[in-house]
Amino acid sequence: MIEFPFSLFAESEQFPIHIQYGYHEADDCYLHMHRDFSELVVVLGGRAQHIVGEESYPIAMGDVFVIDPYTAHRFTEAVHLKICNLMFRPEEVFAGLYDMKRLAGFQALFILEPHYSHNYHFCSQLRLAASDFTSAQQRIEEMMAVYTDKPSGWQDQIAALFHLLCLQLSRCYQETSIEKGNAFVKLAGAVAYLENHCCSEISTETLADIAGYSDRQFLRLFQSVFETTPHRYMTTLRMKKAQQLLRSSGISIGEIAWKCGYDDQNYFCRVFRKHTGMTPSAYRKLSGAADRIGT
């Protein structure tokens, strides 16, 4: 088994995105896995069998899928297969997103599908329509040109184009899945609902109902994918919002607590300290927000 690190491809480990084309014929692709990065694959031409673990399924132009770290895969029986490999470190690339994570299509394509591919040899469900494929192909070509020429500000431009591509693919996944009555996207829809309403009180029963599962099934699936409970996941989202407000605004700690779903400021402070290791006031001071806002 070949294990590839991100550093093998990237020109700089400081920049968390690498883009390249791949060309395959017959069985020239060895079974391999990625050590510390994910890979967004867009099939630009040709066809092949995609081997994930011990399962095999056909891929052709317009297919899109995401491979997570430590998922063994390869291509076989390739006929003029051309793909775009977009390698990225998701914890860095997706850290600054405002609301893309709130899309069911994003949760399905970038979170749930890779998990199911890794654990259950799940076959990707996104094949782009002709117009969407043309648009995605043009964006990829633009990214490749910027990545090759490296004009001033190229890293920010690549990141912006990558986010736009991910947004387009997330929307396509969501729209096509809903049209087909795909039950799989319902689980992603529940997670997206949680992202959208994390500062409200949300029960497991509500999320399970959105996903179309029993409470017990939903809880088991959620913990399998995210390795935590919905309640703890919601707390993490609330704390991220609190950190953002502490860094960027001058509103009081009490108002931040309320905006993040906590009626009791003291309880909010305890949760924040448990999550970050410091009080909200200390976090604000450390982030430099206190100097900017004069508090």
MOSUL-V526828 format. One record per run of one state. SS is the DSSP state (@ for helix, = for strand, . for the rest). FROM is the first residue (numbers start at 1). TO is the last residue. Records with the same first field share a line. If there is no record, write none. Layout:
BEGIN
SS=FROM-TO, FROM-TO
END
This chain:
BEGIN
.=1-1, 5-5, 9-16, 27-31, 35-37, 53-54, 61-62, 68-72, 89-89, 94-99, 103-103, 121-125, 128-129, 150-153, 180-183, 197-203, 212-214, 227-229, 249-252, 260-264, 277-279, 288-288, 294-295
==2-4, 17-26, 32-34, 38-52, 55-60, 63-67, 73-88, 126-127
@=6-8, 90-93, 100-102, 104-120, 130-149, 154-179, 184-196, 204-211, 215-226, 230-248, 253-259, 265-276, 280-287, 289-293
END
